[in-house]
Each structure stands twice: as C-alpha cells, then as structure tokens.
Amino acid sequence: MGTEQNKVLVRRFIDEVFVKGNPEAADKLVTQDFTPHSWGKMPPGVEPLKQAIRHVHAGLANVSFKIEDIIAEEDKVAVRVTAHAKHTGDFMGVPATGKEYTISETHIFHVRDGKVAEHWRDADMLGLMRQLGALPEAESTKAS
C-alpha cells in the first residue's frame, strides 16, 4: 500500500475504533499480532484490542477526534488529534464524573499488508485527569 492508502486506513481506524468504539472493526483493520506499545500492559493481538475498545467505551460518551495533522512516510502514519469525550463510567480507574475533557494526542501507526500492525500514543493524560477532577489543581493555577 502507498502512503495515501495508509492514511485512509488510519482515518478509518480512528473513526471505527477510537470514535465509534466498534470492536468488530478490529478484525478488518489490524493484524492478528497487533501490538499496542503505549497502552499499559495490554498484550498483542486482536482480542485484547477488542476488550480494550469495550472497556474504554463503557466509560466514555460523545467521543470525537478532530484530525489536526496526518503525515505518512513509507509504512508509518503519524496523526495529531484533538480528542473530546464525556466521562460517563469507570475510565482509567476513575468513577464516572459526568465531566467532559478535550486533550491533544499524537498517534503513530505502523501499517503492514494493509492493516495496522503497531500503535504508539502520546496524550495529555495530566490534562485529562485534571479536567475530570481526578487530580488536585496545581497551586500556581488556583485563583486568588
């Protein structure tokens, strides 16, 4: 596949997996040995990905990802997004708050044979936890 086809695949992955939370999409979009490099202790494979999709979407609603930049070279696609969701259930160990968050995320996808084989993510997790009220506000940011 060329870089443009890789970008199409990644856009579809973001929409189907991250936004819609569709676990069945994993069968079509990722390799059997899909490896998530920055998702904690999640093992490789399609089934662990499906479980993660279900778990994350059980805690979030109104998920959106605005693609700010998408860059492809050879078998890698890098994407910078603005992610938004409402926290409606247990998410990352935090019980539902009903609060919304908006954060910046950067994702790198390795594409092999027309499917996503590996994934890396860097996200503003500190900002996410602060927006959910899971962390105390820093002294320097409190109003006097």
C-alpha positions in Angstrom: 0.0 0.0 0.0 1.1 3.6 -0.6 1.1 6.4 1.8 -2.3 7.7 0.7 -3.9 4.3 1.3 -2.2 4.1 4.7 -3.7 7.4 5.6 -7.1 6.2 4.6 -6.7 3.1 6.7 -5.6 5.1 9.8 -8.5 7.5 9.4 -10.8 4.5 9.3 -9.2 3.0 12.4 -9.6 6.3 14.3 -13.2 6.6 13.3 -14.2 2.9 13.8 -12.1 2.1 16.9 -11.4 5.3 18.8 -14.6 7.3 18.0 -17.3 4.7 17.4 -15.8 2.0 19.7 -16.6 -0.8 17.3 -14.7 -3.9 18.4 -15.7 -5.9 15.3 -13.8 -3.3 13.2 -10.5 -4.7 14.7 -10.9 -7.9 12.6 -10.7 -5.9 9.4 -8.3 -3.1 10.4 -5.5 -4.7 12.4 -3.1 -7.6 12.0 -3.5 -10.7 14.2 -0.4 -9.8 16.1 -1.4 -6.1 16.5 1.0 -4.6 19.1 0.0 -1.6 21.3 3.2 0.0 22.6 1.8 2.6 24.9 -1.4 1.1 26.3 -0.1 -0.2 29.6 0.3 -4.0 30.0 -2.1 -4.9 27.1 -0.8 -8.0 25.3 -0.6 -8.1 21.5 -3.4 -9.4 19.4 -6.9 -8.7 18.1 -8.9 -10.0 21.1 -7.0 -7.8 23.7 -7.7 -4.8 21.4 -11.4 -5.7 21.3 -11.5 -5.9 25.1 -9.8 -2.5 25.4 -12.3 -0.9 23.0 -15.2 -2.2 25.0 -13.7 -1.2 28.3 -12.8 2.4 27.2 -16.2 3.0 25.5 -18.0 1.7 28.6 -16.7 4.8 30.4 -17.0 7.4 27.7 -19.7 9.0 25.6 -19.8 11.6 22.8 -16.3 10.7 21.7 -14.8 12.8 18.9 -11.4 13.0 17.4 -10.5 16.0 15.2 -7.6 15.2 13.0 -5.3 18.3 13.1 -2.4 16.7 11.1 -1.8 13.4 9.3 1.6 12.6 7.9 2.7 9.4 6.2 6.0 8.1 5.1 6.6 4.5 3.9 4.8 2.2 6.4 4.2 4.8 9.2 1.4 7.2 9.7 1.6 10.0 12.3 -1.6 11.8 13.4 -2.1 14.7 15.8 -5.7 14.9 17.0 -7.8 16.8 19.4 -9.8 14.3 21.4 -13.0 15.0 23.3 -15.4 12.9 25.3 -17.8 12.9 28.2 -16.8 10.7 31.2 -19.9 8.6 31.9 -18.5 5.4 33.5 -15.3 3.9 35.0 -12.4 5.1 33.0 -8.7 4.6 33.8 -9.7 3.8 37.4 -11.8 7.0 37.8 -15.5 6.5 38.5 -17.9 8.5 36.3 -17.8 12.2 36.8 -20.1 13.4 34.1 -17.4 15.9 33.1 -16.1 16.4 29.6 -12.5 16.6 28.5 -10.6 17.9 25.5 -6.9 17.0 25.1 -4.2 16.8 22.4 -3.0 13.4 21.4 -0.3 12.2 18.9 -0.5 8.7 17.4 1.9 6.7 15.3 0.7 3.7 13.3 2.8 1.1 11.6 1.0 -0.4 8.6 1.8 -3.9 7.3 -0.1 -5.7 4.5 -2.9 -3.1 4.5 -3.6 -3.4 8.3 -2.4 -1.6 11.4 0.3 -3.7 13.0 1.6 -1.5 15.7 0.5 1.7 17.6 2.1 4.3 19.8 0.3 7.1 21.6 1.3 10.2 23.5 -1.5 12.1 25.1 -2.0 14.9 27.6 -3.1 12.5 30.4 -2.3 15.1 33.1 -4.7 17.5 31.4 -7.3 14.7 31.0 -7.2 13.8 34.7 -7.3 17.4 35.8 -10.3 18.1 33.6 -12.1 15.0 35.1 -11.3 16.3 38.6 -9.2 13.3 39.4 -6.1 15.3 40.3 -5.8 18.4 42.5 -5.4 21.7 40.7 -1.8 23.0 40.9 -1.3 25.8 43.5 0.0 28.1 40.8 -3.2 27.8 38.7 -5.7 28.4 41.5 -7.4 31.8 41.5 -6.6 34.0 44.5 
